[in-house]
Amino acid sequence: MAIERAKTYLEKWGMDKKVMEFDVSSATVELAARALGCEMARIAKTLSFRKDEGCMLVVCAGDARIDNSKYKKKFEKKAKMLTPDEVCEMVGHDVGGVCPFGVKEGVEIFLDESLKRFDTVFPACGSSNSAIELTIAELEIMSGSYGWVDVCKAWESGE
């Protein structure tokens, strides 16, 4: 199970016990915010994209959307999201539980600037009814990210 893989991954920092599991779905930003009782923007959603060989993840704020021109400028290709089947196969988590923890080898992870305005955020933990609260510094370390990117829009103006 992907949630177990995520928890095992988080064990190295002693954070596996902080993973929350809900009796309700947290598979979308709206459902996760409702389950957690927080604003949707603080949900750290993880989006899965195709790259030349394999895939990559971009973790961004719940109110952010990919800006195609920024994405193309940064990664030198058009943003093409994976299908749900590809996400499971290539990332190791199902849609609704995709997170940067315990992913398959070779998956590159990036964090979007839209997250930096919060003290803490809530990424999923491998299932459609889980989350963990992390500081931005903790997310940066535990995600194993390749760094920060600015590839989203809408969050600055609250569109």
N, C-alpha and C positions, 0 to 999 in steps of 0.2 A: 504493500500500500504506500502511496506517495506521501501521506501524512507521516508515516513511520520513518520514511527516508528523510523527510524534512526535519523531524525531531532528532534523529540520529545525527544529522549534519549539525544541528544547533547545539548538540551536547558538548562540543569542544569549547564552547563559551559558557556552559552551564545554563543555557537558555531554553533547553527542551521543556522544562517544567513550566515555562511562561506561556507555552502555546495554549490558546483557548480553543475549546471545541463547543459548538453551539447545537441546540436542539432544532434550530431553524437554519435555513440556507443562508450562506453569505457569498453566494456565487457571483453576484453583481455588486457594483459599487453601492447602489441603493440598498440592497439587502444587507450588505456588510455593515453599512453605517447604521441601519436600523438595529441589527443584532448587537452592535457595540454601543449604541447610543451616542454616536459622535457625528460630526458633520461629514458629508460625502467627500469633501476635498482631502480629508486626512486618511482616506483609504489609499494605500499605496498599491495601485493596480499594476500588474505585470503584463505587458503586451509582448507577443511573440512574432518575430519577423524572420523571413527568409534572408540568408546571405548567400554568397556564391557557393560555399560549401557548408551546409548545415544551417544553423539558426542562431539568433541572438535575442536577448530580452531587453526591454526598456521598462524600467520601473518608474512610474510617474504618479502625480497626484490624481485623485479621483475626479477632479473637475477639469483636468487637462486633456487635450486632444492632440493627436499627432499633427504637426504642421508639415505638410508634404515638402515644401520648399526648404525648410530648415533641415529636415531629415535627409533630403537628397544632397544638400550642401555638405552635411557632416559625413554621411556614409557613402557618398558618390554613387548612389543608386536609388531608385524609386522604392518607397515603403511598400512592401508586399507582406501582408500578414499570413501566417500559417493557417491551414484549415484545422478544425478541431482534431481530426485524426492525426495530422502531422504534428500538432502540439504534443499530444500524448506520446507519439513515437519518438520525436526528436528531443523534447524537453524532459519528459518523464513524469509530467503532471497533467491531469485533465483540465480542460477549460473550466474555469470557476474556482480552481485551486492553484493555478499557476503562481509560482513564487520563485525567488532567486535562491532558495535553499534546497540542497540535495538534487540539483539538476544533473542531467547526463553530462559526461565529460565532453569538453569542446564547445559548450554553450557559452557564448560571451554575454556578459551582463553589464548594462549601463544604467546609471541613475540620472533622471532628468532634474533639471534645476527647479522645476515646479514643486519639488518636495522640500526644498531648503527653507521655506517660510514657516515650517512647523517645528516645534520642539520634538514631538513624537508623531509617528505614523503607524498605520496598521496594515502590513502586508499579510496575504494569505499564507498558509503553511501546508500546501499540498492537497487540501481537500476543499470541497465546496461548503464546508461549515467550520472553518478554522481561521484563526488570525493570531498575530502576536503584536504587542505594542513595543516598538523600538525607538530609541532616539535616532536622529539622523546619523550621528557618529557610529552608533551600533549597526545601523543598516549598511552604512558604507563598509564597515569591516566585515560583517557577517555575510553580505551578499557576494563578496569576492569580486566586486565590480571592477571593470576596466577604467572607471572614472565617471566624471559628471559630463553630461551633454545638455544642450539646449535645443530640443527637437519638438517641443510642444507649444500649443497656443491656447487661448481662451481663458486660461487660469489667471492671467494678470488683470484682465478687465472684468472677470466674472461673467463672461458671455454665456 
